[in-house]
Amino acid sequence: MDFDHRGNTCDPRSVPMEEGGPGSPYSDENAILEQAQILKTDGSLEQLQQLIEESRSFAATLSKVKASKMLKKLVDIYLELDSSSDAAFQICKDCVAWAASQNRIFLKKSLEVR
């Protein structure tokens, strides 16, 4: 049985995890962004596009601010490699549609600018 600083029993799963700890959303978010940087370095556009699409389901579990930050970074990384093709336009369009469906207006507006 675990106890808090007052001597009361507590569930260890209810204690907030430190930023970046194992199992923390921060570690998953950072891992996705690190993977995107690796794919950017390799020039793997198709895999980067797939990472963006797959990370949307994870982003739905994050707060709106964190999800916006992560998805904007992912789109920016993709656009650094390829900003003029139809695929780049489609990625932005898909992310805008996802943001609208998730009622994430700030993200939708910032992606529409791109």
Secondary structure, DSSP 4 states (H G I P E B T S, - for coil): -EE-TTS-EE-GGGSPPPTT-TT-HHHHHHHHHHHHHHHHHHT-HHHHHHHHHHHHHHHTTS-HHHHHHHHHHHHHHHHHH-SSSHHHHHHHHHHHHHHHHTT-HHHHHHHHH-
